[in-house]
Amino acid sequence: MPRWPALVAALLAAILVAGSATAGASPFADWAAVVVAGDFHAAHTDDPTETFDNARRDVAAELIRKGFSAANLRQFSVRPQLYPDARPGKADLQSIHQGLRALTQTARGCCLLYFTSHGAPQGLVLGGALLAPPVLDELIGQSCGERPTVVIISACFSGVFVPILAAPNRMIFTAARPDRSSFGCSESDRYPYFDGCVLQALPAARDFTALAPEVKACVSKREAETGASPPSDPQLYVGAALRPILPLMTFAPG
């Protein structure tokens, strides 16, 4: 028999316990969150670009405005020495794994992982290596277990992560289908299209499930305006146990 009813009850209980610690606290105040810029090279030219680190910095700041705790959110960059104000960790697998596990020891709520980088059909570029879907699945399982977990991956071919990461307690939102590129990673772009649309939609979004369709519509419009083709077709998966719970966790007003 499916374990979803029991898992829903357990997840809801965890959310209520976490939320009751401080009256009126944001439902995201006790989430463990990591935001990762996995590369610094522009598409096609391989020249340096700030595109991914711009997205890392501004997505992290917007999440904090929406109710995440700065103390429970860690940033990671391939070139952390360039950003002393944010003090990001090094964007490699071991550092991210250790950072997330440390956060989950004190932040007892849910988990959020946000990646922005280049991608390939085999996985996500992370500091010059490829992070494969099974490896990310293991990292999440070891760090977050059965906690409600939101994973957002902004990269070409990032839909390849959905089948492997899919679980009843997870939401997976990717910038592209498994066989499609995403756009906006040149030296002249401030953000990749997907990240820019996340930043455009977050201030008015009510919750994560409401955020996704707004981002998808924004990406489609942006690609049509710039003639980017074929469409990236962002992918969304929400696990059965998480569907009734995510709408209960609302962002702080924009």
C-alpha positions as CSV (number, residue, x, y, z in Angstrom):
1,M,0.0,0.0,0.0
2,P,1.2,3.6,-0.6
3,R,2.8,5.2,2.4
4,W,1.5,8.7,1.3
5,P,-1.2,9.2,4.0
6,A,1.2,8.3,6.8
7,L,3.9,10.4,5.2
8,V,1.6,13.4,4.7
9,A,0.6,13.2,8.4
10,A,4.3,13.0,9.4
11,L,5.3,15.9,7.2
12,L,2.4,18.1,8.4
13,A,3.2,17.3,12.0
14,A,6.8,18.4,11.4
15,I,5.7,21.6,9.8
16,L,3.3,22.4,12.6
17,V,5.9,21.7,15.3
18,A,8.5,23.8,13.5
19,G,6.1,26.6,12.9
20,S,4.9,26.6,16.5
21,A,8.3,27.4,17.9
22,T,7.8,31.1,17.4
23,A,4.3,32.6,17.1
24,G,3.8,34.3,13.8
25,A,7.2,33.0,12.4
26,S,7.6,32.4,8.7
27,P,7.0,28.8,7.8
28,F,10.4,28.9,6.1
29,A,12.3,30.2,9.1
30,D,13.4,26.7,10.0
31,W,14.2,25.5,6.5
32,A,17.7,24.4,5.6
33,A,18.6,26.1,2.3
34,V,21.5,26.1,-0.1
35,V,21.9,28.2,-3.2
36,V,24.7,27.2,-5.6
37,A,26.3,28.8,-8.6
38,G,28.0,25.9,-10.2
39,D,30.0,27.6,-13.0
40,F,31.4,30.9,-14.1
41,H,31.9,30.4,-17.9
42,A,29.7,31.9,-20.6
43,A,27.9,29.7,-23.0
44,H,29.7,29.1,-26.4
45,T,32.7,31.4,-25.7
46,D,33.9,30.0,-22.4
47,D,34.7,33.5,-21.2
48,P,34.1,34.5,-17.6
49,T,30.6,35.6,-16.7
50,E,28.8,36.8,-13.6
51,T,25.5,35.4,-14.8
52,F,25.3,32.4,-12.4
53,D,26.7,34.3,-9.4
54,N,24.3,37.2,-10.0
55,A,21.5,34.7,-9.8
56,R,22.9,33.0,-6.7
57,R,23.3,36.3,-4.8
58,D,19.9,37.7,-5.8
59,V,17.9,34.4,-5.4
60,A,19.4,34.0,-1.9
61,A,18.4,37.6,-1.0
62,E,14.9,37.2,-2.3
63,L,14.4,34.0,-0.4
64,I,15.4,35.7,2.8
65,R,12.9,38.5,2.0
66,K,10.2,35.8,1.5
67,G,10.8,34.4,4.9
68,F,13.9,32.1,4.9
69,S,16.4,32.7,7.7
70,A,19.7,34.1,6.7
71,A,21.3,31.9,9.4
72,N,19.9,28.8,7.8
73,L,20.8,29.6,4.2
74,R,24.2,29.0,2.7
75,Q,25.6,30.1,-0.6
76,F,28.2,28.3,-2.8
77,S,30.2,29.7,-5.7
78,V,33.0,28.3,-7.9
79,R,34.9,31.5,-7.2
80,P,34.0,32.3,-3.5
81,Q,37.1,34.6,-3.1
82,L,35.5,37.2,-5.3
83,Y,32.4,37.6,-3.1
84,P,33.7,38.4,0.4
85,D,30.4,40.1,1.5
86,A,28.3,37.0,0.9
87,R,31.1,34.6,2.1
88,P,29.9,31.7,-0.1
89,G,31.4,28.3,0.3
90,K,33.3,26.5,-2.4
91,A,30.9,25.0,-5.0
92,D,32.0,21.4,-4.9
93,L,30.1,18.3,-3.9
94,Q,31.8,17.7,-0.6
95,S,31.4,21.3,0.6
96,I,27.7,21.4,-0.4
97,H,27.1,18.1,1.2
98,Q,28.8,19.1,4.5
99,G,27.1,22.5,4.5
100,L,23.6,21.1,4.0
101,R,24.1,18.4,6.6
102,A,25.3,20.9,9.1
103,L,22.3,23.1,8.4
104,T,19.9,20.3,8.9
105,Q,21.3,19.7,12.4
106,T,20.0,23.0,13.6
107,A,17.3,23.9,11.0
108,R,14.7,21.2,11.7
109,G,12.1,22.1,9.1
110,C,12.2,21.4,5.4
111,C,15.0,21.6,2.8
112,L,15.6,23.8,-0.3
113,L,18.3,23.2,-2.8
114,Y,18.7,25.8,-5.7
115,F,21.3,25.3,-8.4
116,T,22.2,27.6,-11.3
117,S,24.8,26.4,-13.8
118,H,25.4,24.9,-17.2
119,G,24.1,21.4,-17.8
120,A,24.5,18.4,-20.0
121,P,22.4,15.3,-20.6
122,Q,24.5,13.5,-18.0
123,G,23.9,16.1,-15.2
124,L,24.8,19.6,-13.8
125,V,28.1,21.3,-14.1
126,L,29.5,21.8,-10.6
127,G,33.0,23.3,-10.4
128,G,34.3,21.7,-13.6
129,A,32.8,18.3,-12.9
130,L,29.4,16.9,-13.6
131,L,26.9,16.3,-10.8
132,A,24.9,13.3,-11.9
133,P,21.3,12.8,-10.8
134,P,21.9,9.7,-8.7
135,V,24.7,11.5,-6.8
136,L,22.4,14.5,-6.0
137,D,19.6,12.1,-5.0
138,E,22.0,10.4,-2.5
139,L,23.1,13.8,-1.2
140,I,19.5,14.9,-0.6
141,G,18.6,11.6,1.0
142,Q,21.5,11.6,3.4
143,S,21.0,15.3,4.4
144,C,17.2,15.7,4.3
145,G,15.7,12.2,4.5
146,E,12.0,12.3,4.4
147,R,11.6,16.0,5.1
148,P,9.7,18.1,2.6
149,T,12.3,19.1,0.1
150,V,12.2,21.6,-2.8
151,V,14.8,21.2,-5.5
152,I,15.2,23.9,-8.2
153,I,17.7,23.4,-11.0
154,S,18.4,26.1,-13.5
155,A,20.5,24.5,-16.3
156,C,20.3,23.1,-19.8
157,F,18.9,19.5,-19.9
158,S,18.0,19.8,-16.2
159,G,14.9,17.7,-16.7
160,V,17.2,14.7,-16.6
161,F,17.1,15.1,-12.8
162,V,13.3,14.6,-12.4
163,P,12.9,10.8,-12.8
164,I,15.8,10.1,-10.4
165,L,14.9,12.8,-7.7
166,A,11.2,12.2,-7.8
167,A,9.8,11.1,-4.4
168,P,6.5,11.7,-2.5
169,N,8.1,14.3,-0.2
170,R,9.8,16.3,-3.0
171,M,9.1,19.1,-5.4
172,I,11.5,19.2,-8.4
173,F,11.4,22.2,-10.7
174,T,13.9,22.4,-13.6
175,A,14.7,25.0,-16.3
176,A,14.4,22.6,-19.2
177,R,13.4,19.2,-20.5
178,P,15.9,16.4,-20.5
179,D,16.6,17.0,-24.2
180,R,16.5,20.8,-24.3
181,S,18.8,23.7,-23.6
182,S,17.9,26.6,-21.5
183,F,18.9,30.2,-22.3
184,G,20.6,33.4,-21.1
185,C,24.1,32.3,-20.1
186,S,26.2,34.7,-22.2
187,E,28.6,37.4,-20.9
188,S,26.0,40.0,-21.5
189,D,23.1,38.4,-19.6
190,R,22.5,39.5,-16.1
191,Y,20.8,36.2,-15.3
192,P,19.9,33.0,-17.1
193,Y,16.3,33.3,-18.4
194,F,14.9,30.9,-15.8
195,D,16.6,32.5,-12.8
196,G,15.5,35.9,-14.0
197,C,11.9,34.7,-14.2
198,V,12.2,33.2,-10.7
199,L,13.3,36.6,-9.4
200,Q,10.5,38.3,-11.3
201,A,7.8,36.0,-10.0
202,L,8.9,35.5,-6.4
203,P,7.9,38.9,-5.0
204,A,4.2,38.3,-5.8
205,A,4.1,34.5,-5.4
206,R,2.1,33.0,-2.7
207,D,3.9,29.7,-2.4
208,F,6.2,27.3,-4.3
209,T,3.3,25.7,-6.3
210,A,2.1,29.1,-7.4
211,L,5.6,30.2,-8.3
212,A,6.2,27.4,-10.8
213,P,3.5,28.3,-13.4
214,E,4.4,32.0,-13.2
215,V,8.0,31.1,-14.0
216,K,7.1,28.8,-16.8
217,A,5.0,31.5,-18.4
218,C,7.7,34.1,-18.0
219,V,10.3,31.8,-19.6
220,S,8.1,31.1,-22.5
221,K,7.5,34.8,-23.1
222,R,11.1,35.7,-22.8
223,E,12.1,32.9,-25.3
224,A,9.5,34.1,-27.8
225,E,10.7,37.7,-27.5
226,T,14.3,36.8,-28.2
227,G,13.7,34.0,-30.7
228,A,15.3,31.3,-28.5
229,S,14.4,28.0,-29.9
230,P,13.4,25.2,-29.4
231,P,11.6,26.2,-26.2
232,S,13.3,25.0,-23.0
233,D,10.0,23.7,-21.6
234,P,10.7,23.8,-17.8
235,Q,9.6,20.7,-15.9
236,L,7.7,20.5,-12.6
237,Y,7.1,17.4,-10.4
238,V,5.4,17.6,-7.1
239,G,5.3,14.4,-5.0
240,A,1.9,13.1,-3.8
241,A,2.7,13.6,-0.1
242,L,3.9,17.2,-0.7
243,R,0.9,18.4,-2.8
244,P,-1.5,19.1,0.1
245,I,1.3,20.6,2.2
246,L,3.1,23.2,0.0
247,P,0.1,25.5,-0.3
248,L,0.0,25.7,3.5
249,M,3.5,27.2,3.6
250,T,3.1,30.8,2.2
251,F,5.8,33.3,1.5
252,A,6.0,36.6,3.3
253,P,4.2,39.4,1.3
254,G,6.3,41.0,-1.4
